[in-house]
């Protein structure tokens, strides 16, 4: 466990550094991008992002299947079977790449016909085409990304992500300064996607454990690959519907300009999700290895520790965001953006419930229970889409957020938690009364005290906001390390960090 713990800690550290860099650059760049594009063009850019997001579904869930099968077979020490799955997946991704490129041309032509303004029509066509081709050309690297994840080389993926984030920000800055608009942004994103894909292929070939060469995998390999990938694909479609389709809904019922405050709010709460994901979403291959070894006890211990971390990290980061939001939004974007703060508050409960259940998603995928998650996510997506379409007509933007938040609370806290508990052998009652509530109860007093101090000391000032976060973050880490974890858990962390033998 110590070598696995070190790999996870190393990967988590790199991912947090990459995330912090991405966050800082996004915060710095967004006002600059808004100033140069305006609400209308920024809304168009968000709609293009939502439309091209569908292309990722042509992954067909195979990259997730590669990670699961390779990790499981390595747990069994069967490298030949792992190599067969990799060889089969390469063929799938080649044809998926072709399909994405063809689809990009079709969506650019067909989608532009629904836009009234000739200028917006041309912009949508060019931007969608460029963005789609960039995604298509980067598709074959997905199998190599799956190999890196299976080998727990999240640090490598994060390091490459760090480089691409910095490069993208620099290119966007100079492109907008030179008068470029959304077409320039699409070109930059496409170029960096292709470069990132090439770097992923090179890194996987150099760093991952070598597998035997396979020219033609057995016929049953592809069937098994799609047997797992099919449910992952259903989950991905549902994920897109419940998280990415809302800008399109808003543009259809309201205005393109109304997409902007929703997108900013969505990105801010997404930062909390990304921060927790950096710590927790690496566990799927760990569960897969434990499943391959048949070690149910290890699965339970890993899950409960990850669940504890998700409760602590999720509630703390989300709570801090809500505490600083009014001052942060004012100093970041200027006055007149109160609606973003209101939307953040409306979204908070649902976001917390989703974050807490992150280890459940890793568990279901890692233990070959992704069929259950596909069913849960499909129901979640259908109810979310229906409720947001209904509520936007009654309450506008707040209606969209209320629909998203309320549905997430119910599906994650009750349905998904119950299914995960069944997998590890914990009743629904014990899950929440012995784990969820006690975990959250350790964080709430700290947040209440922090909120009180913030109310008395914070104001719209970058200096005070940064100083506040610099003090609160390490203080909470020390607080929860000693009061939130048992001595064996603390020893595990220290050994993984090589601070204790």
RAVEN-V93160 format. One record per residue. SS is DSSP state (a for helix, b for strand, c for the rest). PSI is psi as a letter, one per 30 degrees, with the letter a starting at -180 (999 if undefined). D_CENTER is the distance of its C-alpha to the mean C-alpha in Angstrom with 1 decimal. Layout:
((SS & PSI & D_CENTER) (SS & PSI & D_CENTER))
This chain:
((c & f & 25.8) (a & e & 26.4) (a & e & 25.4) (a & e & 22.2) (a & e & 21.7) (a & e & 22.4) (a & e & 20.0) (a & e & 17.2) (a & e & 18.4) (a & e & 18.8) (a & e & 15.4) (a & e & 13.9) (a & e & 16.4) (a & e & 15.6) (a & e & 11.9) (a & e & 12.9) (a & e & 15.5) (a & e & 13.4) (a & e & 11.0) (a & e & 14.3) (a & e & 15.8) (a & e & 13.2) (a & e & 13.5) (a & e & 17.2) (a & e & 17.6) (a & e & 15.7) (a & e & 17.8) (a & e & 20.9) (a & f & 20.4) (a & e & 19.4) (a & e & 23.0) (a & e & 24.5) (a & e & 22.7) (a & e & 23.7) (a & e & 27.2) (a & e & 27.6) (a & e & 26.1) (a & l & 26.9) (a & e & 25.2) (a & e & 26.4) (a & e & 25.1) (a & e & 21.8) (a & e & 21.5) (a & e & 22.5) (a & e & 19.9) (a & e & 17.2) (a & e & 18.9) (a & e & 19.0) (a & e & 15.2) (a & e & 14.9) (a & e & 17.7) (a & f & 16.6) (a & f & 13.2) (a & f & 15.4) (a & e & 16.5) (a & f & 13.5) (a & f & 15.0) (a & f & 17.9) (a & f & 16.1) (c & g & 17.7) (c & g & 15.5) (a & e & 17.7) (a & e & 15.3) (a & e & 14.1) (a & e & 17.8) (a & e & 18.8) (a & e & 16.8) (a & e & 18.3) (a & e & 21.8) (a & e & 22.1) (a & e & 21.0) (a & e & 23.3) (a & e & 26.2) (a & e & 26.0) (a & e & 26.3) (c & f & 29.4) (c & h & 30.4) (c & i & 30.8) (a & f & 29.9) (a & e & 31.8) (a & e & 29.6) (a & e & 26.4) (a & e & 28.0) (a & e & 28.9) (a & e & 25.3) (a & e & 24.3) (a & e & 27.3) (a & e & 26.6) (a & e & 23.0) (a & e & 24.3) (a & e & 26.5) (a & e & 23.8) (a & f & 21.6) (a & e & 24.8) (a & f & 25.6) (a & e & 22.1) (a & e & 22.3) (a & e & 25.6) (a & e & 24.4) (a & e & 21.7) (a & e & 24.3) (a & e & 26.8) (a & e & 24.4) (a & e & 23.6) (a & e & 27.3) (a & e & 27.8) (a & e & 25.0) (a & e & 26.3) (a & e & 29.8) (a & e & 29.3) (a & e & 26.7) (a & f & 28.9) (c & f & 31.9) (c & f & 30.3) (c & k & 30.3) (c & e & 33.6) (c & k & 33.8) (a & e & 35.0) (a & e & 33.2) (a & e & 29.8) (a & e & 30.5) (a & e & 31.1) (a & e & 28.0) (a & e & 25.8) (a & e & 27.5) (a & e & 27.2) (a & e & 23.7) (a & e & 22.3) (a & e & 24.5) (a & e & 23.5) (a & e & 19.7) (a & e & 20.1) (a & e & 22.4) (a & e & 20.1) (a & e & 17.4) (a & e & 20.3) (a & f & 21.8) (a & f & 18.8) (a & e & 18.3) (a & f & 20.7) (a & f & 18.7) (a & e & 16.1) (a & e & 18.7) (a & e & 19.0) (a & e & 15.4) (a & e & 15.7) (a & e & 18.8) (a & e & 17.3) (a & e & 14.7) (a & e & 17.7) (c & g & 19.8) (c & h & 17.3) (c & h & 17.4) (a & f & 14.0) (a & e & 16.2) (a & e & 17.3) (a & e & 14.0) (a & e & 13.1) (a & e & 16.7) (a & e & 16.5) (a & e & 13.4) (a & e & 15.5) (a & e & 18.4) (a & e & 16.9) (a & e & 15.5) (a & e & 19.0) (a & e & 20.7) (a & e & 18.9) (a & e & 19.7) (a & e & 23.3) (a & e & 23.8) (a & e & 22.6) (a & e & 24.9) (a & e & 27.9) (a & e & 27.3) (a & e & 27.3) (a & e & 30.2) (c & g & 32.1) (c & g & 31.7) (c & l & 28.8) (c & b & 26.7) (a & e & 23.9) (a & e & 25.4) (a & e & 25.2) (a & e & 21.5) (a & e & 20.9) (a & e & 23.2) (a & e & 21.5) (a & e & 18.0) (a & e & 19.7) (a & e & 21.7) (a & e & 19.0) (a & e & 16.9) (a & e & 20.2) (a & e & 20.9) (a & e & 17.6) (a & e & 18.4) (a & e & 21.9) (a & e & 20.9) (a & e & 18.6) (a & e & 21.7) (a & e & 24.0) (a & e & 22.1) (a & e & 21.7) (a & e & 25.4) (a & e & 26.5) (a & f & 24.5) (c & l & 23.7) (c & k & 26.5) (c & k & 28.9) (c & l & 29.2) (c & k & 32.5) (c & k & 33.0) (c & k & 32.9) (c & e & 34.4) (c & j & 34.3) (c & l & 32.2) (c & l & 33.9) (a & e & 33.6) (a & f & 32.0) (a & e & 29.0) (a & e & 27.5) (a & e & 28.2) (a & e & 26.5) (a & e & 23.5) (a & f & 23.1) (a & e & 24.0) (a & e & 20.7) (a & e & 18.8) (a & e & 20.2) (a & e & 18.6) (a & e & 15.1) (a & e & 15.9) (a & e & 16.9) (a & e & 13.7) (a & e & 11.8) (a & e & 14.4) (a & e & 14.2) (a & e & 10.4) (a & e & 11.4) (a & e & 14.5) (a & f & 13.3) (a & f & 10.5) (c & f & 11.7) (c & f & 15.4) (a & e & 16.5) (a & e & 17.5) (a & e & 19.8) (a & e & 21.2) (a & e & 21.9) (a & f & 23.6) (a & e & 25.7) (a & f & 27.0) (c & b & 27.0) (c & l & 27.0) (a & e & 24.8) (a & f & 25.2) (a & f & 23.7) (a & e & 20.3) (a & e & 20.1) (a & e & 20.1) (a & e & 17.6) (a & e & 15.2) (a & e & 15.9) (a & e & 15.4) (a & e & 12.2) (a & e & 10.9) (a & e & 12.6) (a & f & 11.2) (a & f & 7.6) (a & e & 8.9) (a & e & 9.8) (a & e & 6.6) (a & e & 5.4) (a & e & 8.9) (a & e & 9.1) (a & e & 6.3) (a & e & 8.6) (a & f & 11.4) (a & f & 10.7) (c & g & 8.6) (c & f & 11.5) (c & f & 13.9) (a & e & 14.0) (a & f & 16.6) (a & e & 18.4) (a & e & 19.0) (a & e & 20.0) (a & e & 22.6) (a & e & 23.9) (a & e & 24.2) (a & e & 26.1) (a & f & 28.3) (c & g & 28.9) (c & i & 28.2) (a & e & 27.3) (a & e & 28.1) (a & e & 25.6) (a & e & 22.9) (a & e & 24.0) (a & e & 24.2) (a & e & 20.8) (a & e & 19.2) (a & e & 21.2) (a & e & 20.5) (a & e & 16.7) (a & e & 17.2) (a & e & 19.4) (a & e & 17.0) (a & e & 14.2) (a & e & 17.0) (a & e & 18.2) (a & e & 15.3) (a & e & 13.6) (a & e & 17.0) (a & e & 18.1) (a & e & 15.4) (a & e & 15.3) (a & e & 19.1) (a & e & 19.6) (a & e & 17.7) (a & e & 20.0) (a & e & 23.0) (a & f & 22.7) (a & e & 21.3) (a & e & 24.9) (a & e & 26.1) (a & e & 23.0) (a & e & 22.7) (a & e & 26.5) (a & f & 26.6) (a & e & 23.6) (a & f & 24.5) (c & l & 28.0) (c & l & 29.7) (c & g & 29.3) (c & h & 25.6) (a & f & 26.1) (a & e & 24.4) (a & e & 20.9) (a & e & 21.8) (a & e & 23.0) (a & e & 19.9) (a & e & 17.9) (a & e & 20.4) (a & f & 20.4) (a & f & 16.6) (a & e & 16.8) (a & e & 18.0) (a & e & 15.5) (a & e & 12.6) (a & e & 14.4) (a & e & 15.1) (a & e & 11.6) (a & e & 10.6) (a & e & 13.9) (c & g & 13.4) (a & e & 10.3) (a & f & 13.1) (a & e & 14.6) (a & e & 12.0) (a & e & 12.5) (a & e & 16.2) (a & e & 16.6) (a & e & 15.2) (a & f & 17.0) (c & g & 20.2) (c & h & 20.5) (c & g & 20.0) (a & f & 17.3) (a & e & 20.1) (a & e & 20.0) (a & e & 16.3) (a & e & 17.0) (a & e & 19.8) (a & e & 18.1) (a & e & 15.2) (a & e & 17.9) (a & e & 19.9) (a & e & 17.1) (a & e & 16.4) (a & e & 20.2) (a & e & 21.0) (a & e & 18.3) (a & e & 19.6) (a & e & 23.2) (a & e & 22.9) (a & e & 21.3) (a & e & 24.0) (a & e & 26.6) (a & f & 25.8) (a & f & 25.2) (a & f & 28.8) (a & e & 30.0) (a & g & 28.0) (c & b & 26.2) (a & e & 22.9) (a & e & 23.1) (a & e & 23.6) (a & e & 20.2) (a & e & 18.5) (a & e & 20.9) (a & e & 20.2) (a & e & 16.4) (a & e & 16.9) (a & e & 20.0) (a & e & 18.6) (a & e & 15.5) (a & e & 18.0) (a & e & 20.3) (a & e & 18.2) (a & e & 16.1) (a & e & 19.0) (a & e & 21.7) (a & e & 20.8) (a & e & 17.8) (a & e & 19.3) (a & e & 22.7) (a & e & 21.6) (a & e & 19.8) (a & e & 23.0) (a & e & 25.2) (a & e & 23.6) (a & f & 24.2) (c & h & 27.4) (c & k & 26.8) (c & l & 28.1) (a & e & 26.1) (a & e & 28.6) (a & e & 28.2) (a & e & 24.4) (a & e & 24.4) (a & f & 27.9) (a & f & 27.8) (a & d & 24.2) (a & e & 22.1) (a & e & 24.9) (a & e & 26.4) (a & e & 23.1) (a & e & 22.4) (a & f & 26.2) (a & f & 26.0) (a & e & 23.5) (a & e & 25.2) (a & e & 28.4) (a & e & 26.8) (a & e & 24.8) (a & e & 28.1) (a & e & 30.0) (a & e & 27.4) (a & e & 27.5) (a & e & 31.2) (a & e & 31.5) (a & e & 29.1) (a & e & 31.2) (a & f & 34.2) (a & e & 33.1) (c & k & 30.2) (c & l & 30.9) (c & i & 29.4) (c & k & 29.7) (a & e & 27.3) (a & e & 29.5) (a & e & 29.3) (a & e & 25.6) (a & e & 25.0) (a & e & 27.8) (a & e & 26.5) (a & e & 23.0) (a & f & 24.7) (a & e & 27.0) (a & e & 24.8) (a & e & 21.9) (a & e & 24.4) (a & e & 26.5) (a & e & 23.9) (a & e & 22.9) (a & e & 26.7) (a & e & 27.2) (a & f & 24.6) (a & e & 25.4) (a & f & 29.0) (a & f & 28.8) (a & f & 25.6) (c & l & 26.1) (c & l & 29.1) (a & e & 31.3) (a & e & 30.2) (a & e & 26.5) (a & e & 27.4) (a & e & 29.4) (a & e & 26.5) (a & e & 24.3) (a & e & 27.4) (a & e & 28.2) (a & e & 24.8) (c & g & 25.1) (c & h & 28.7) (c & f & 30.1) (c & k & 32.2) (c & 999 & 34.0))
